[in-house]
Amino acid sequence: MTLMTDFIGGRSPPELYETYLSPGVFAPFADDLLARQPPTGDCLDIACGTGVVSRKLARHDAVERVSAIDVAAPMIAHATTLATAEGLADRIEYNVASALDLPFCDDRFDTAYCQQGIQFFPDRVQALREVRRVLRPGGRLGAAVWTAASDGNPVFAAFEAILARRFGDDLAPLGPFAFGSRRALQSIFEESGLALQSLERHEADAKLPGVASFVLFDLMFVGRPGADGELQPIIAPDDPSADGEIREIIAEMENALQAYVQNDGSLLAPMTAHIMLAEA
């Protein structure tokens, strides 16, 4: 057994995602997003992941129904399981679908949300055009995208620097932080036809797992595309020869992040996102 396979312990990526990122990062940032753009009527959650936003929407009295999509079938499966466990299955309709081709009729939704999904879309303008299409006239979108790691996300900035030095500069920026330009965000809204009402920064302390868990979790998703387009991880989870290097990365991260380590070993550090409110 390797360090990574021991850490994974048979859990799926969505299970790990929900355990290590949802409670301390995505849930509180979702609360802020919904406070800035109050939900009402028929709501859509785009790139829903494990369903953090959609489950919060389903609990709002002003929300009539919730639809949620993600391109990853395992995420949708886990989101469905969580909604069922929380008694929300009859309030949320989950679908495996692309943000570039939303499976809904025109003028369907009153409010839409996209938390940390825009940076991953292969055609961001097309995705926003789809949002405009499915929103009713005057319907509203609330979206969030992380700023660059070096611009308000110090834990990930330290990780990026270590990866770039050890494995190559092409690995930085990490995907979640690869579209952090304010001007680039403004540009895609302009091209899409959605009227951008506001674009503001939001910084909050986020609770992340301890350094070892942080490194082991994030290394699972760092790699380069292979010939078939599939991600080839820089470290194979079942490669025992990589354990020494993983321990060195953990030690480097522990040294870089001393200021953020809490008594329980977890990390409490600033995370910063651009928050966009737009109207169809």
Order of alpha helices (4+ residues) and beta strands (2+ residues): alpha-alpha-alpha-beta-alpha-beta-alpha-beta-beta-alpha-beta-alpha-alpha-beta-alpha-beta-beta-alpha-beta
